[in-house]
Each structure stands twice: as structure tokens, then as C-alpha cells.
Amino acid sequence: MDNLAYILYAQSPALFLAAAALLLLCLFQHKKHRVRAVIELILGILSIVGGLFLYYLGMLYEYFTIHDFWHIRISGWIGLVLMAALILFCSYHSITVRVRKRRAEKAAAAAEKKHAQQLEDTKNAAYAAGRADAAAKENTSAPETESGSGNASASAENRP
């Protein structure tokens, strides 16, 4: 039990590192996610209080003294390494999630742009086909009208 208590009391540097990470997250996210930022702020404050509490308990049970208060013990270093690994893992995970989300948004935007371009091409093709059909109808009806109107003007000229 004595070693377990010593290991527990030596984890305060890891709690201070966690508090620093949580407070930094709070500062970066306070505009986008206000509720998460408040939760991270509260957890950061609780981590600071917990770290101080563990230090004072370690001094109370004479695991540390005021003279070696700032020395980090082996179990403290292990806790710091584990906390740093946890922070790095969480950072890596959040970055990969953001990258995947950004790639998906880009792919969706490209697909939407491609679909809009296909619609525009289809519309232009239909418009061109309609104009071609109208021009073909006009060309087939135009000679009949010209011959009919030419005869009418010729008969009008013959009548004086």
C-alpha cells in the first residue's frame, strides 16, 4: 500500500500536464464549441486542484519535503510519459478526423460541381438540339412560303 500511495502522489506532474492540455484546448475551442470549452475548462481546473492536492498529501505523509518539492520522481516521469502519449494520441486522432472530414467535404463539393456541370452540358445540348430542330423546320417551310409568295407578287405585278 505504501508504494501505491507513493506512485499515486507522484502523479501530480502528469495532472499538471493534463491541465495544461485541457486549458489550451479550451482556449482554441471557445468560439466553436462553447459547451465543450466550458467542460474542458472545468476539467483543467479540477486537474490543477487534484495535482496540488496530491502534492500536499505526498508532503503530509512525508513522501516529499519542501526541499525536493520540484523534483520529479521515477513514477512521476512514467505518469508524465503516459500523459504525453495520451495527449499525442488524442491530438493525432482529432487531426485525422478533421482531415477525413475535410477530404469528404472536398469530394462532395467536387461531385456536386461535376453534377452541376453535367446538368449544364445536358441543358446546353438540349438547347442546341432544339435550335437545330427549329432551324430545320424553318428551312423546310421557308422554300414553300417563298414560292407561294413569289407567285402572289408576280400575279400582283401582272395586274395593272
C-alpha positions as CSV (number, residue, x, y, z in Angstrom):
1,M,0.0,0.0,0.0
2,D,2.9,2.3,0.8
3,N,4.3,2.0,-2.8
4,L,0.9,2.5,-4.3
5,A,0.4,5.7,-2.3
6,Y,3.8,7.0,-3.3
7,I,3.1,6.3,-7.0
8,L,-0.3,8.0,-6.7
9,Y,1.1,11.1,-5.0
10,A,3.9,11.3,-7.6
11,Q,1.3,11.6,-10.4
12,S,0.7,15.3,-9.9
13,P,3.1,16.4,-12.7
14,A,1.0,14.3,-15.1
15,L,-2.1,16.1,-13.8
16,F,-0.5,19.4,-14.4
17,L,0.3,18.4,-17.9
18,A,-3.2,17.2,-18.4
19,A,-4.5,20.5,-17.0
20,A,-2.2,22.5,-19.4
21,A,-3.5,20.5,-22.4
22,L,-7.1,20.9,-21.3
23,L,-6.7,24.7,-20.8
24,L,-5.1,25.0,-24.3
25,L,-8.0,23.1,-25.8
26,C,-10.4,25.4,-24.0
27,L,-8.7,28.4,-25.5
28,F,-8.7,27.1,-29.0
29,Q,-12.3,25.8,-28.9
30,H,-14.1,28.5,-27.0
31,K,-15.6,30.1,-30.2
32,K,-16.7,26.9,-32.0
33,H,-17.8,24.6,-29.2
34,R,-18.7,26.6,-26.1
35,V,-20.1,23.8,-24.1
36,R,-17.0,21.6,-24.7
37,A,-14.8,24.6,-23.9
38,V,-16.5,25.0,-20.6
39,I,-16.2,21.3,-19.8
40,E,-12.5,21.4,-20.7
41,L,-12.0,24.5,-18.5
42,I,-13.7,22.8,-15.6
43,L,-11.6,19.6,-16.1
44,G,-8.4,21.6,-16.4
45,I,-9.2,23.4,-13.1
46,L,-10.0,20.1,-11.4
47,S,-6.7,18.7,-12.7
48,I,-4.8,21.6,-11.2
49,V,-6.6,21.2,-7.9
50,G,-6.0,17.4,-8.0
51,G,-2.3,17.9,-8.7
52,L,-1.9,20.3,-5.8
53,F,-3.9,18.0,-3.5
54,L,-1.7,15.1,-4.4
55,Y,1.5,17.1,-3.8
56,Y,0.3,18.3,-0.4
57,L,-0.8,14.8,0.6
58,G,2.7,13.5,-0.5
59,M,4.3,16.1,1.7
60,L,1.8,15.4,4.6
61,Y,2.7,11.7,4.5
62,E,6.4,12.6,4.1
63,Y,7.0,11.2,0.7
64,F,8.4,14.5,-0.3
65,T,9.7,17.5,1.5
66,I,9.7,21.2,0.7
67,H,13.4,20.9,-0.4
68,D,12.7,18.3,-3.0
69,F,9.2,19.6,-3.9
70,W,10.1,20.3,-7.5
71,H,12.0,17.0,-8.2
72,I,10.0,14.6,-10.3
73,R,10.3,11.0,-9.2
74,I,10.5,7.9,-11.4
75,S,6.8,7.2,-11.1
76,G,6.1,10.8,-11.9
77,W,8.2,10.5,-15.1
78,I,6.2,7.4,-16.0
79,G,3.0,9.3,-15.4
80,L,4.2,12.2,-17.5
81,V,5.2,9.9,-20.4
82,L,1.9,8.2,-20.3
83,M,0.0,11.5,-20.2
84,A,2.1,12.9,-23.0
85,A,1.4,9.7,-25.0
86,L,-2.3,10.1,-24.3
87,I,-2.2,13.8,-25.4
88,L,-0.3,12.9,-28.6
89,F,-2.7,10.1,-29.4
90,C,-5.8,12.4,-28.9
91,S,-4.1,15.1,-31.0
92,Y,-3.3,12.6,-33.8
93,H,-6.9,11.2,-33.7
94,S,-8.5,14.7,-33.8
95,I,-6.2,15.8,-36.7
96,T,-7.0,12.6,-38.7
97,V,-10.7,13.1,-38.1
98,R,-10.5,16.7,-39.3
99,V,-8.5,15.6,-42.3
100,R,-11.0,12.9,-43.2
101,K,-13.9,15.3,-42.8
102,R,-12.2,17.9,-45.0
103,R,-11.4,15.3,-47.7
104,A,-15.1,14.2,-47.6
105,E,-16.2,17.8,-47.9
106,K,-13.9,18.3,-50.9
107,A,-15.1,15.1,-52.6
108,A,-18.7,16.1,-52.0
109,A,-18.1,19.6,-53.4
110,A,-16.3,18.1,-56.4
111,A,-19.1,15.6,-57.0
112,E,-21.7,18.4,-56.7
113,K,-19.7,20.6,-59.2
114,K,-19.4,17.6,-61.6
115,H,-23.1,17.0,-61.3
116,A,-23.9,20.7,-61.9
117,Q,-21.6,20.7,-64.9
118,Q,-23.3,17.6,-66.3
119,L,-26.7,19.3,-65.9
120,E,-25.4,22.4,-67.6
121,D,-24.0,20.3,-70.5
122,T,-27.3,18.4,-70.8
123,K,-29.2,21.7,-70.8
124,N,-26.9,23.2,-73.5
125,A,-27.2,20.0,-75.6
126,A,-31.0,20.1,-75.4
127,Y,-31.0,23.8,-76.2
128,A,-28.7,23.2,-79.2
129,A,-30.9,20.3,-80.4
130,G,-34.0,22.4,-80.0
131,R,-32.4,25.2,-82.1
132,A,-31.3,22.7,-84.7
133,D,-34.8,21.3,-84.9
134,A,-36.3,24.8,-85.1
135,A,-33.8,25.7,-87.8
136,A,-34.6,22.5,-89.8
137,K,-38.4,23.2,-89.6
138,E,-37.8,26.8,-90.7
139,N,-35.7,25.7,-93.6
140,T,-38.2,23.2,-94.8
141,S,-41.1,25.6,-94.5
142,A,-39.2,28.6,-95.9
143,P,-39.0,27.4,-99.6
144,E,-42.7,26.7,-99.7
145,T,-43.5,30.2,-98.4
146,E,-41.1,31.8,-100.8
147,S,-42.5,30.1,-103.9
148,G,-46.1,30.8,-102.8
149,S,-45.3,34.5,-102.0
150,G,-43.3,34.8,-105.2
151,N,-46.3,33.7,-107.3
152,A,-48.6,36.1,-105.4
153,S,-46.3,39.0,-106.1
154,A,-45.9,38.1,-109.7
155,S,-49.6,37.9,-110.2
156,A,-49.9,41.3,-108.5
157,E,-47.4,42.7,-110.9
158,N,-49.3,41.3,-113.9
159,R,-52.4,43.2,-112.9
160,P,-52.3,46.8,-113.6
